[in-house]
Amino acid sequence: MTRIAAIIPSLHGTHLAALETALRSQTRPPDAIIVIRGVSPNGRARNLGVAQTDAEWLLFFDDDAMPGHPDLIEQLLASATKPGIGAVGSARVLPLDAPPFQHHVAAQVARIIHPVVPHDTITNPDSPHFYCTITTTCLLIHRSWFTRAGGFNDTLIRGVDTEFLVRLRRLHTPEQPVNIVQAGQTWVYHPAPDTLGHLWQKHLNYGMGHAQEVRLDRHRARGGNWFSTPIHAAVWLLWRTIIIPFHCVLPYSYADPRWQLRWAPLKAIASYASALGYVYGWYTHEKR
């Protein structure tokens, strides 16, 4: 019999009761729900959760997410069992009661939400941007693929899911395809940062996490090595500071690589926080 274990890392456990109830109410509920409390970074928490189960299928879920419909797990499993699939995830949409600020963040900042797709859609994190439309907010993977990819990096501050999916995708061969898929007509509700401070901190951490990733894998660098000396880094940060007003009206994101003329000050703030975090993470990781 196929067994599924839901693994939920949680530092504070604010919404756990509601989430566990929703998961148990699924048309195909998980056979076990494993909550890892108070462990950071979240890659370490997820690895600990995997170690506590021998289930064939691993369903990773964020503790602040909620299933969008009662057959979510059933649909994910149907997609994941197709040939050539390495991992499957769902769309992320804002909760129905999300306040206006979260809607503004989602409209301006890439990867806060991912729209629902009508059918299973390949979203491989390939070069040069290495992004895909699924995350560990809701991710289903067979244990064999999780093990072959080496599990999550338990030192990364952020970007754990992207780093893992890149490694998983690199197992792809013509003889044994490994595709990352967003399942059609599936979604979870997941909130955006609800204050400017939370938005800033989230993207500061993203920047630090990406610097860690690039230190481990130079192929993940964006635009070459601009940080070979502290002077280079200082000049780059000065440049990023000067162009903040331009980013407010002409935002650009590696997650959404196109220039768009629109008013997006929250995107400019998030991008600048990521840049600061990247430089800080680059040099603190070097010292470690």
TILO-518949 format. One line per field, with one value per residue (C-alpha): residue number from 1; residue in one letter; x, y, z. Coordinates in pm, 1 decimal. Each point is the difference from the previous one (the first is absolute). Example, Ala and Ser with C-alpha at 12.3 -4.5 7.8 and 13.67 -1.06 7.14 Angstrom:
2
i c(1|2)
aa c(A|S)
east c(1230.0|137.0)
north c(-450.0|344.0)
up c(780.0|-66.0)
***
This chain:
288
i c(1|2|3|4|5|6|7|8|9|10|11|12|13|14|15|16|17|18|19|20|21|22|23|24|25|26|27|28|29|30|31|32|33|34|35|36|37|38|39|40|41|42|43|44|45|46|47|48|49|50|51|52|53|54|55|56|57|58|59|60|61|62|63|64|65|66|67|68|69|70|71|72|73|74|75|76|77|78|79|80|81|82|83|84|85|86|87|88|89|90|91|92|93|94|95|96|97|98|99|100|101|102|103|104|105|106|107|108|109|110|111|112|113|114|115|116|117|118|119|120|121|122|123|124|125|126|127|128|129|130|131|132|133|134|135|136|137|138|139|140|141|142|143|144|145|146|147|148|149|150|151|152|153|154|155|156|157|158|159|160|161|162|163|164|165|166|167|168|169|170|171|172|173|174|175|176|177|178|179|180|181|182|183|184|185|186|187|188|189|190|191|192|193|194|195|196|197|198|199|200|201|202|203|204|205|206|207|208|209|210|211|212|213|214|215|216|217|218|219|220|221|222|223|224|225|226|227|228|229|230|231|232|233|234|235|236|237|238|239|240|241|242|243|244|245|246|247|248|249|250|251|252|253|254|255|256|257|258|259|260|261|262|263|264|265|266|267|268|269|270|271|272|273|274|275|276|277|278|279|280|281|282|283|284|285|286|287|288)
aa c(M|T|R|I|A|A|I|I|P|S|L|H|G|T|H|L|A|A|L|E|T|A|L|R|S|Q|T|R|P|P|D|A|I|I|V|I|R|G|V|S|P|N|G|R|A|R|N|L|G|V|A|Q|T|D|A|E|W|L|L|F|F|D|D|D|A|M|P|G|H|P|D|L|I|E|Q|L|L|A|S|A|T|K|P|G|I|G|A|V|G|S|A|R|V|L|P|L|D|A|P|P|F|Q|H|H|V|A|A|Q|V|A|R|I|I|H|P|V|V|P|H|D|T|I|T|N|P|D|S|P|H|F|Y|C|T|I|T|T|T|C|L|L|I|H|R|S|W|F|T|R|A|G|G|F|N|D|T|L|I|R|G|V|D|T|E|F|L|V|R|L|R|R|L|H|T|P|E|Q|P|V|N|I|V|Q|A|G|Q|T|W|V|Y|H|P|A|P|D|T|L|G|H|L|W|Q|K|H|L|N|Y|G|M|G|H|A|Q|E|V|R|L|D|R|H|R|A|R|G|G|N|W|F|S|T|P|I|H|A|A|V|W|L|L|W|R|T|I|I|I|P|F|H|C|V|L|P|Y|S|Y|A|D|P|R|W|Q|L|R|W|A|P|L|K|A|I|A|S|Y|A|S|A|L|G|Y|V|Y|G|W|Y|T|H|E|K|R)
east c(0.0|127.9|83.9|35.5|158.3|-65.7|302.8|-53.9|285.0|-129.5|186.0|-308.6|-289.4|-258.0|-232.9|87.8|-334.4|-194.1|254.6|2.1|-379.7|-3.6|254.6|-191.7|-316.1|151.5|-152.0|341.1|130.9|364.6|70.7|215.4|39.0|344.1|51.0|356.1|-17.2|261.4|269.9|180.8|87.1|-305.7|208.7|130.6|-353.8|-123.5|288.4|-78.8|-361.6|102.8|215.5|-307.0|-198.1|46.6|-290.5|59.8|-139.5|107.4|-235.9|172.7|-231.7|61.1|-168.5|-162.5|-152.0|-343.0|-128.1|-211.2|-239.5|-82.8|163.7|335.5|210.0|-191.3|74.2|365.1|45.0|-164.8|243.3|306.3|-49.2|24.7|321.5|295.6|-123.1|244.4|-212.6|-342.3|-134.4|-300.9|-74.0|11.4|-277.5|-84.4|-249.4|-352.4|18.8|343.4|23.2|71.6|372.5|49.1|-178.1|233.4|304.0|-126.1|-69.1|346.4|244.8|73.4|-42.9|-225.7|-283.0|-9.2|-319.7|-201.6|75.3|-269.9|206.6|324.6|280.4|373.8|188.3|360.6|251.1|252.4|272.2|28.1|-260.1|-57.5|-352.8|-310.7|-358.4|-17.6|154.8|1.8|-310.0|-165.6|221.0|-48.0|295.8|71.7|253.2|228.1|43.8|42.0|276.8|173.7|3.1|161.6|-277.7|-15.7|306.3|-35.5|219.3|-176.4|-184.4|-241.1|-36.9|4.4|-269.6|159.5|343.0|-150.0|-205.6|304.0|190.3|-297.3|-32.0|370.3|-71.2|-185.2|124.8|-157.7|-39.4|-155.1|-169.4|-43.3|-251.9|-136.3|-374.0|-267.3|-316.2|-298.0|-301.8|167.8|80.8|70.6|-80.0|315.2|33.5|235.5|207.2|-252.1|222.2|282.0|234.9|-91.7|48.7|341.7|116.0|-127.1|195.4|305.7|3.6|-59.1|308.2|213.9|-125.0|75.4|354.2|43.7|-129.4|243.3|290.3|-90.8|-78.2|155.1|-230.6|-277.4|165.9|-186.4|204.8|342.9|198.4|-48.4|121.1|363.9|106.0|-184.1|56.3|-184.2|-284.8|-15.2|-14.0|-273.0|-206.2|47.1|-130.4|-298.0|-75.9|11.7|-240.8|-269.3|-224.0|27.9|-91.2|-317.9|-128.0|201.6|26.0|206.7|29.1|206.7|-311.7|-195.3|270.4|-159.8|-10.7|-344.4|-101.5|-224.2|-13.8|158.1|166.0|-45.0|189.0|280.8|22.2|1.5|266.0|222.5|-36.7|105.4|305.6|106.2|-59.4|200.8|309.5|-28.3|-50.3|288.3|256.1|-137.0|-7.4|361.9|103.1|-173.0)
north c(0.0|346.6|204.6|378.4|195.9|372.2|180.2|345.7|210.2|252.6|246.7|130.4|-226.7|276.1|-163.6|-364.7|-118.4|138.5|-134.9|-350.0|-6.9|107.5|-264.7|-276.3|112.4|-55.3|-261.1|-166.3|97.7|-59.5|-317.0|197.9|367.0|82.5|344.2|110.4|283.9|259.6|-119.9|241.4|28.8|-162.2|-231.3|-163.2|-28.2|-170.1|-247.0|-87.5|-59.3|-234.2|-196.3|-63.0|-184.6|-283.7|112.3|-28.9|346.4|320.3|297.5|318.1|271.8|342.3|58.5|324.4|-159.6|-158.8|-245.7|181.7|-288.1|-341.0|-213.2|182.1|-298.3|-237.9|217.0|48.4|-375.7|-62.0|243.3|-125.6|-361.3|81.4|-105.5|237.6|209.0|81.5|227.0|163.3|313.0|226.5|361.6|251.3|256.5|255.3|-94.6|118.5|242.5|142.4|373.6|263.4|24.1|-368.7|48.1|289.5|-213.4|-291.5|229.3|159.3|-263.5|-312.9|-348.8|110.4|-180.5|-240.3|-13.5|-317.4|-177.0|-190.3|-317.7|-155.2|235.4|-68.9|267.8|-114.4|220.3|10.5|249.5|296.9|102.5|-329.8|93.9|-212.1|58.9|-249.9|17.7|-195.9|193.7|-308.5|-265.0|-374.7|-224.0|-371.6|-98.4|-158.0|333.5|187.5|-238.9|7.2|381.2|-5.9|159.1|366.6|208.6|49.6|313.7|236.0|294.8|25.4|-141.6|-356.1|-114.2|151.6|-140.7|-344.8|4.3|106.6|-301.9|-224.5|127.1|-66.5|-371.6|19.6|-224.1|-91.2|-353.0|109.8|341.9|211.5|278.4|239.5|56.5|238.7|-207.0|132.0|139.0|-24.1|274.8|86.6|319.2|172.1|353.2|267.5|210.4|210.4|298.4|191.4|-129.6|-361.2|55.8|153.6|-278.6|-275.3|128.2|85.4|-367.5|-104.0|198.3|-159.7|-344.8|53.6|110.4|-327.6|-190.3|176.2|-70.4|-368.9|6.3|277.9|-88.8|164.4|344.2|278.1|203.2|-116.9|58.2|361.8|-56.9|-106.7|281.6|213.3|302.0|-171.5|-81.9|358.2|144.9|-244.1|88.2|371.2|-60.3|-195.4|286.1|262.5|-188.5|-61.8|279.2|-155.9|-342.8|150.6|68.5|-248.8|-316.3|-300.7|-337.4|-309.9|-194.2|189.9|108.6|282.3|376.7|140.0|362.5|11.3|137.4|-260.3|156.9|-317.4|-193.5|258.4|-33.5|-380.6|0.4|236.6|-209.8|-306.8|185.3|100.8|-352.2|-147.2|207.8|-59.7|-372.9|-18.3|130.1|-158.8|-338.6|54.9|59.2|-318.5)
up c(0.0|-92.2|307.5|18.5|283.1|31.5|143.5|145.5|142.9|252.4|217.5|180.7|-97.9|-23.7|-254.3|48.7|137.6|-297.6|-247.6|148.7|-4.6|-365.4|-97.5|178.6|-181.8|-344.2|-230.6|21.9|345.2|93.2|195.0|242.1|86.3|138.0|149.1|76.8|251.0|82.3|-243.0|-231.0|-285.4|-152.4|-219.3|315.2|138.5|-317.2|0.1|360.7|-100.4|-279.3|243.9|217.7|-268.4|-246.2|-222.2|-374.2|-73.3|174.9|3.8|114.7|121.8|154.5|333.4|-122.3|-312.8|-36.4|-263.7|-255.8|-68.1|148.8|-271.6|-3.6|114.1|-225.3|-303.4|94.4|31.8|-337.8|-161.6|188.3|-106.4|-370.9|-179.3|13.2|292.8|279.6|216.5|-13.9|165.6|-8.9|-72.9|285.4|31.6|266.9|270.9|-71.0|293.8|-86.8|84.6|-267.9|81.5|-82.3|-331.9|-83.3|86.9|-210.6|-296.6|7.8|125.9|-204.0|149.3|284.4|-176.2|-294.1|-203.8|-39.3|-328.8|-194.0|-43.1|121.0|-102.7|-3.3|193.0|4.3|188.4|-282.8|-90.7|-12.7|260.0|182.3|105.8|-4.6|105.0|285.2|345.4|323.1|98.9|-153.9|-157.3|-54.1|-81.6|9.5|265.3|-260.1|-181.7|327.4|101.0|-337.9|4.1|345.0|203.9|93.1|75.0|375.0|17.8|-242.7|151.9|-293.8|-349.3|129.0|-241.8|-310.7|87.0|55.3|-320.5|-203.0|132.9|-67.0|-355.9|-63.2|41.0|-332.0|-280.8|-334.1|129.4|330.2|-25.2|312.3|-47.7|259.9|-46.5|120.8|20.0|-190.4|185.0|340.7|246.1|360.6|183.8|119.9|141.2|-127.6|242.6|188.1|90.7|-161.4|269.3|-71.2|-373.2|63.1|232.2|-228.9|-298.7|205.7|98.4|-362.0|-101.5|270.9|-93.0|-369.2|85.3|185.7|-303.0|-235.8|235.1|-26.1|-372.9|-212.5|-290.6|202.0|-16.7|-177.6|-241.9|112.8|317.6|100.5|353.7|-40.6|234.8|257.1|-225.5|-284.6|237.1|132.0|-352.7|-95.9|308.1|-70.4|-351.0|133.6|240.1|-275.1|-227.2|265.6|-144.1|-347.3|134.8|142.0|-351.3|-208.9|209.1|-102.6|166.5|-74.5|95.9|-266.7|-249.0|-191.1|34.0|73.6|21.1|307.9|353.5|229.1|307.5|205.7|-266.7|14.0|378.5|-15.3|-272.2|195.2|315.5|-199.0|-131.6|351.1|125.7|-286.3|71.8|373.9|-53.6|-247.8|247.4|316.8|-175.3|-110.2|363.3|109.8)
***
